[in-house]
C-alpha cells in the first residue's frame, strides 16, 4: 500500500512538474512573442521615421549639361548611390543655361526639397537661385564648382582643383627636355570659378620653367606678359581672366577645336615640332589633340586632360591623349550625399578647409586626385573598379 502511495505521489509530482514546465514554456513563448512583436513595432516605427526623413527631406540635384560625359557620369553615380540608400531624389539638367538652372532650382523649391546639390553653370549667375533657395529654407550644397558672390552657400564639395591644374602641368614638365619647347595653353570657361583655380595650379608649376626658357608660350601674349609672376585665382582673378580671355575653350569641344586650329594657322613651322599642350579637361583635350594631330608640322605632342572620361581613356590607350586627372566621382557623390544627410538630420557636414567665394568662406572638404596615363590606366581605372575593361579596346 505504502509503495502504491509513493508511486502515486511520484506520478502526481512528475505530472505537476511537467505542467509547470509547460506553463513555463508557454509563458516564455508568450514573452518571446511579446518581445518579437515589440521589436517588430520598433522596427516599423524606425522605418517609418526614416521614411519620414526621406519624404520630408528629399534632395534635388542640378547638373550643368548632358553634352559632356563628365556630368552624365555624375548623374549615374548619384542615382546609384541615392537609390541604394533609399532616398527620394530628382536630378535636373540645366542644358548649359543659367536661366534653365534657375527654373530647375525654383521647380525643386516648389516640390519641397530640403537640400539642393547644385553644380552651377555660371558661378556668379547661380547666386540668385541660391538666394531664392536659402529664403525658402533650403540648404545649398555647391557641387564641384563654387557658387560665388553670395552668402547663400552652405557647403562646397569638390576636388582639390589647384592640384588638378598642378598635376596637368607637372606631366608636361616631366616629359620636357632641353629648352625652347613650344607651349600652347588652353583654359576652361571664364564663367566657371574652377577654370581660374585649374589655371592657377597649372601656371604656378609651369611659370618658373617658362621664365627659364624650358617652355616658350606660343598662343597667349597676355600669358607671356605675366611669365615672371606666380598667380593666385582669388587675388589675381582679373589677371588670370585676361589670359583666359585669350585661351578659353568655354568648356566646349567645338570652341576648343576652332581655337586650336586658329592658333596653328598663325604659328610658324618653327613654333610646332614637338609641342606641349595644357588642355583643361578631357572633352577639350580630345578636340585640341585632333587639331594638333592633323597638322603636318606637329611631330609629337604631350597633352593634358581631366575627368577620366571614357572616350579620353580610350584616347590614352590609343596614344592620342597623354594623361588625364582622375577625379573619382564616386567620392564626390558620397561626400555630397553625406553632407545632404547631415543637413536632413539636423547636423553639419565635415569641414577640413574653406573656399572664399568673394563674400564668405564656404566650408569644404576637398578630395584628392590621381594622375592617369598609359602606364597606370589599368591599375587606376580598371583594377580599381571605376570602369569595366569591356568598355575599352586595346588594353594590355
Ligand atoms: C569641372 C570639370 C569639367 C569642367 C567642364 C569643371 O568645373 O570641374 O570636371 O570637365 O567643369 O564641364
Boltz pocket constraint, residues with backbone or C-beta under 6 A from the ligand:
constraints:
  - pocket:
      binder: B
      contacts: [[A, 68], [A, 70], [A, 144], [A, 145], [A, 188], [A, 192], [A, 194], [A, 195], [A, 251], [A, 280], [A, 281], [A, 282], [A, 306], [A, 307]]
      max_distance: 6.0
